[in-house]
């Protein structure tokens, strides 16, 4: 029962051994399974209903309130879903973008080895419309033109791995040899009947540029190809793929008028992830040669905001790279939060190496008076040392009102620091009896889901100067998140960015030259930061093998 409640809707939001045995049927069977388990709540219906709403409510809300078609949902723009494009698969290459069967199987093995989940086009379009998160590391495989090798080599390998694929067919080629081998209608019918396969229209004759056609010719290429495929295969054709990727407003309007749900494009000079697409009528793709570069970056998006308040300290630790308002961020979410107060100043990876934490960001402000000092600005309490160190009595009044970070095994709180009450262990225990960690952060960047204005930064020196920034907080799914900006940014702008990135609360940490972020023993920033004595860290909920880098550059 609890597994169902804690999990997103099947297929749309989680990985399975066979991730796409039909998106609709898998969602239905998973939902029915959960409802059967939910029937055990009959003795406590109120509790059961609250838990059901907490689990399914955010997903149902997203499904029932998609972005206006054909716009891309704002949450989907944060994800990084690669759509990979293949053409002919044959034993001997004839052009540079051909792929041999052994090379293609190597690609599938690489996808499997790096923990990606191939998804269906239905899943991708639902994600782009609603923002529902996909599996942690999704990828979509597409195959253009309807070559004989798609049936002879690709289809058997997709079945072997249980991976879905999209086959874009231009109907004039089917059953004919137009320079190369072609699929037959019989082969296409067999493939179309398989839930792993999505058939898309690729026009009637694959003209070199749809934009150059007359209205009548364009209507024929777009509409009649759909009609022919539906008549021959007995299935609805919901997607279109532009020949050579060329389209304009007139072309996309006819695609809309013909009843297609979305369209795939290509542009060798401007490849990108699906969320970076102009709209659902122009979903970007990568050529197959980009596979090694895009696999480490694949990320299915942030969890949906919870309906009910609470904390999630049981999710796997995950790294993501995203760009919001042209500012690139590295975010590490999940796990359990803690702080580490070292005995001197070190690089963050050195501090983490002595603990069970696998990720960390530089923490609170510290004294620069001595190079080997671990003296902090304000009081500090760390579960690593289990020692409370009061702040300097002369400095504490200047910190009044800044966020005091309190961490326990069950929750995190950010409250205004009061020098008269919070400079003793008893004082912070009065706020949180089972507190394990405490320190004073620089300022709120996001508070109760709202970015903070200039006035909220009080007497913080040079707070809006553009610098590399370090921060941490809790996202709207209740997960702890640590992170840095990899380009200089002012604090007010950063707060607006983090609010868009679904932070419920976020505070600024020591920044500028101290800005540091590390994962599994390695620094994730492209410079050597100033050594620090304090770190906000993430400990995996179970063990380090469950941590997963979901996107990287």
N, C-alpha and C positions, 0 to 999 in steps of 0.2 A: 504494500500500500504506500509506504513512504517513498519508495523508489519512483512510483508513478507520480506522486505529488511533487517531488522535487525536480522532475524532468520536464523539459519542454515538450511540445507536441511532437510525436514521432515524425521522422523523415525531414520535416521542415527545420528542425532545430537540433538534431543530434545524429551522431554517426551510428550506423548499424553494420553488421557483417555483410549484408546485402542491401546497400543503402537505397536502392531504387527499384523495388519490385512493383512499381506503380505508386506514384505519390498519393493518389486519392485512396487506394485500397489500403496502403500502409497506415495512413492517418486514421482511417476508419477502424482498422483492426486494433491499432494501438489505443485509440480512444475507448473502444468497447472493452478492451482488456482492463483499462484503468477503471471504467465504470463498474465492471464486475467486482474489482477489488474494493471499490468505494462502497459497494453494498454492505461491507462489514461495518459500516458506520451507522447502521440502523439504530443501534442502542444510544448513539450520541449524534443525532442528526445535526444539531447546531454546530458542533465542532467539525463534523465532516463537511458541511456546506462551506464553512469558513476556509477550511484547508483546500477544498476543491476550487473555490473562487480565487484563493491566493495563488494557486498553481496555474489554472487555466484562464483566469480572468484577463491578465495582461495580453495573452496570446489571442484570445477571442476579440478583445478590444482592437488589437492591431488588424486582425483579419476583417473586422467589420467597419474599420475606418481607414481604408487605404488612401494613399495620396491620389489627387485627381489624375486620371489617366490622360496622357502617357507620362506624367512626371515621375522622376525617381524620388523615392522616400528619403528624407533627410538622414534617417538612421542607416539606410542602405548605402548612402554616400560615404559613410565612415568605414564600411567593410572593404575588403579587398578580395574580390572573387574573380579569378582568372578564367576566361573563356578561351580555350585553345582551339585553333583552326588547323585541320589537316586537309590535304587534297588526295592525290593518288597514293596508294600503298601497293608496291609491286617489287618483285625480286631484284630488278635492275633499274636504278634511277635513270630518268631521262632528262629531268631538270633539277635544279638545286633544291627545290622545296618538296620533291618526292621523298618518300620514306619507305624503307624496306620493312618487311614483316618482322625481322629480328630487331631492327631499331624501334619499331612501334612497341613490341613486347617489352623491350628495355624501358621505354617510357612508362608503360603501365607498372612495371616492377619498381621503378623509381617513385612513382606516385604512391604505391603501396608502402614502400620502405620509409618514406618520409611522412607517413601517417595522414595523407590527404583522403578526402571522401569525395569521389565523383558524384555529382548531383544531376538531376534532370533539368531540362529547360523550364518545365512547369514550376519546379522548386525555385529556380533562379528568378523567374518573373514574379512569383508571389513575394519573394524576398524584396525585390526591387520596388514593388508596389506598396508593401506594408511595413517593411523594416524588420520583419520577423528574422531573428538570427538563424543562420544556417549552421551546419556542423562546423567545428572549430577551424578546419582547414579544407574548404570546399574547392572544387574545380569542375568545370563543365567541358566535355570533349565534343567537338563538332567536326563533321566530315562533309566536304562540299563536292557537288557535281555528279555523284552517283556512279563511281567507277566500279568495275567488276571486283577489284581488290577489296572493296568495302564488304562485300559478301564473303569472298574467299578467305580473307585474312582478318579484317577488323572485327566483323561480327562474331566469329568463333572466339577471338581473344576477349572481347567484351563479356561474352557469356562465361568464359573461364574465370575471369576476375570478378564477375558480378557487377560490372560497371555500366552505367547508362551512357548513351551517346545520341547525338542529333545528326541526322543525315539529310542534307539539303539537296533536293532533286529537281533538275530541270527536265521537264517531261519529254522533250524532243529527243533526248539522249537515250531514254530507257529502251532497252532491247536492240540498240543500234551501235555500230562501231564508228563513232565520229572521231577518228584519229587515235582513240584509245579504247580500252575495254569499257563495257557498260553493264550495269545491273539489268536484269530482266524483270518484267512485271511479276513473274512467279517468285523470284527471289525477294523482291520488294514486299510482296504480300506476306511472305514468311517472316521477314524482319519486322514489318509493321504490326504484326500480331503479338510481338514480344514486348512485354511491359518495359524492358530496358531501352527500347528504341523509340525515338521521336522522329517523325518525318516532317520536314519543313519544305515549303515550296521555294524553288530557286529560279522561278520564271518558266516560260515555255521553251525559249531557245537560247537562253544565256547571252543576251546582247551585250556588247562590250561596255555600254553606258546607257542605262535606262533614261537618263536625263535628255538624251538626244532624240528620243522617240516622240512621235506625235501622241496626242491624247488617246486616239483610237488604238494605236499599237501598244501603248503603255497599259491601257485597260486590258487588252488581250493577254499581255505577258503576265500581269499580276493576278487577274481574276480567273482567266481560263485555266491557268496552271493549277490553281486551287481546286477548281471544279473537276479537272481531269484526275488529279490525285485522289480526291474524295470518292469519285466514281469507281476508280480502279481498285482502291485499297479498302473502301468501306469504312473509313475513319474520318473524323474531322481534322482538317489541317488548320492549325491555329497560328503558325509562325511562318514568316517570310525571311529569306536571306537575299540581300541585294547582290546581284552579279558584280564581281570586282569591287563591291562595297560602295558603289556610286549611288547617291540619292540626293534629292533636294526636297523642298516643301511640297512641290507638285507630286513627286513620286510617293512621298510618305503619306500624303492625303489619300491617294488611290489605294495604298496599302491599308489604310484605316477603313476606307469605304468598302473594301473587299471583305472586311470582317476579320482580319488578322489581329491577334492579341498583342504581338510584339514582332520586332524584326532585328536580325543580326546584320552587322556591317563589318568592314575591315578597312584599315588604313595603315600601310606599312610605316608611315612617317609619324603617326599619332596613335600608337597602340595604347591600350589602357585597361584598367579593371572595369568590371561591369558597372560598379557604382559611379564611375567617372563618366558614364555615357551621357549624351545629350538628352536622351529620353528612352522610353521603352521601344520607340521606333528606330533606334540607332544604337543597339547594344554593342559595345566595343569588344574586339577580340585580339588575341595575340597569335602570331604565327607559331607553328609548332617548335621552331628553333629557339623560342624564348623560354621553353619549359624549365631549364635549369635556373634561370633568373627569377621566374615568377613563383616557383614552388615554395621557397622559403618565406615569401611574402603573403601567401594566401591566408585569409582570415575571414571568418563568417560573420563577424559583427558582435557587438556587446549584448549581454543579456538584456531582456526587457525590464523596464522599471517595475518594481513590485507594487502591488495594490495596497499591501499592508506593510507598515514599518517593521523593520527587523534587520538582522545582520546575517550574512552568509560567509562563514569562515571555513566552509567545507568544499569550496570549488577548487579545482586544480589551478596552480599558478600558471599564468599565460602572459606572454609578451606580445604586444601589438604595436605597430607603427601606423600612425594616422596623421593626416594634415587637416587642420581646421582653420579657416580664414587665412590660408597661406602660411600658417605656422606649423612646422612638423613637430610632432610629439612622439616620444616613446613612453608607452604605458605598460606597467606590469600589474596585473590584477589577480585576485584570488588568494588562497591560503589564509593563514592567520597572521595578524599584525603583531609586531613586537618592536622594541627598541634595543639598541646595544650601545652602552656607554663604555668605550674602550679606555685603557689606562694611559693612552697618549694619542697622538695624531697619526693616522695611517691612511692609505688609499682604501676606498670602500671594499674592493675585493679582498684585501688583506684582513679587514675586520670580519667579513663574512666567513672567511676560511676557518675561523676559530669557533664557529657556531653551527647550528643545524639549519640556519637560514640559507635560502638559495637565491634570494634577490634582496637588494637594498638600495636606498637612496640616502645621500647625505642628510643629516637631520637638523637639529636646532643650531642656533648661533652659539659661537664659542669664543673664548678669549684668544686674541692673537698676541698676547704679551710674550709668551714663551713658545718656542717651536715644539717642545715636548710636553706641552700642557694639555690636560683634558678638562680644564675649567670651562663650564658652560655659562651662558648668559641666562640667568633665571634658574629655578630649581629643576632637578632632574632625578628621575627614578626609573631604573631599568631592571626588568626581570632577569637580565643576564647576570647582573652583579647583586641584585636584591638589596641595593644600598640606596637610600635617599640622600641626596646631596642638596642642601638648601642653596638658594641663590644669594648673591651678594646684596646685603641690606641697602647699600647705597644705589645699586642699579635697579633693584626690583620695582621701585615706584615708577620708573620710566617704561616699565613693561605692562603697567596696569591696563586692562581691557584687551590686551592681545589674547589670542586663543591659547588656552591651556588644554593640551591634549591629554586625555585620560583613556587608558586602554585596560580592559579586563578580558578574561577568556570568552565573555559573552557579548561585549559591546565596545563601542568607541564613542566618546563624547568630546565635543569641543566647546568649552565654556570660557567666558571672560576671566582672565587672570586677576585675582585680587591679592595683592602683596600681603595684606594683613591676615588673610585666611589660608593661603595656599603655599606658604613657605615651610610647612612642616608635613611630615608623613601623616600625622593625625588630621591635618587640614584637608589633604587630598582624599584621605579615606572617608572623611565626612561627606564628600561629594560622591565617591564611588568606593564602597566598603572593600570590594575585592580587586582594587586597582593593582595592576602589575607594572604599568609603565606610565610615566608622565614627563612632560617637558613643555616649555613655552615656545610656540611657533611665532613666525614673524607677523602674520596677518591672515585674515580670512580672504580667500580668493572667491569662494562660493559659499554661501550660507543659506541653508534650507532651500537649495536648488536655485538660488538667485545670485548672479554675479554681483560683486561689491563695487560701489562707486568710489571715486577719489576720497571722499570724506571718511570712508571706513578705515583708511590706512593711518589715520592719526599722525603721530610724530615719526613714523618710520622713514628713515633717511633715504631719499632718492628712489622711492618705491616705484615710480613709474618710468625710470630709466630703462632703456632696452638692453637687457642682459639675458644670458642663459639663465633659466629659472628651474629650480627644483621644487617639487610639491608632493603632497600626498593627501588622501582623503577617502571618502566612502562614496561609491557610485549608487545610482538609484536602484540597483539590484541588491544592495547591502554588502557588496564586496569591498574589501580594502584595495586601494589602487595607489601605487607610487609611480612617479614619472618625472620627466624633464622635457623642456623645450630644447630642440637641437638648433634653433635659431634664436637670436636675441628678441625679447618681447617685453613690453611693459606689463606691470602687474594688473592694471585694470583690463587691458586687452586679454591677458591670460585668463582672468576670471570669466570673461565672456566666452572664451574658447572652451574652458573646462565645463561651463554650464551646458554648452552645446554638446559636449562629449559625455553628458549624462552623469556628471558629478552631483551628488546631493549636498555634500560638504567637501571643501578642499581648503587647505592652508598652505601658505608659502613656507618653504624651508630655506636654509642658508643657500644663497644663490651666487651668481657671478662666478668668480674663480673657484668656488667650492662645489659648483654643480656637478654631481656625480651620480651615476646609476650603474649597477652591476647585476649580472645574472649568471648563475652557475660558474662563479670564479672569474668571469671576464667583464671588463669595463665595456659599457655600451655607448660611451661618449668618445668622440674622435680627438681627444686632447688629454693631457695629463692634468687633472684637477689639483687643487690645493688639498693636502692631507687634512682629514677631519677626525674628531674624536667621537662623533655621535652619528648613529645610523638608524633610520626607520627601515625595518626589514620585514620580509614575508617568509613565513615558515610553511612548508607544504602541509596540507591537512592530514596526509597519510605518510607518504614517503616521496623522496625526490624523483623517483621513477615516474611519478604521475604528473610531474610538471611538463609543460608543453609549450614550446615557442611557436606561436601561431602566425607570426608574420615578422619578417626581417628584411632589411635592405642590405 
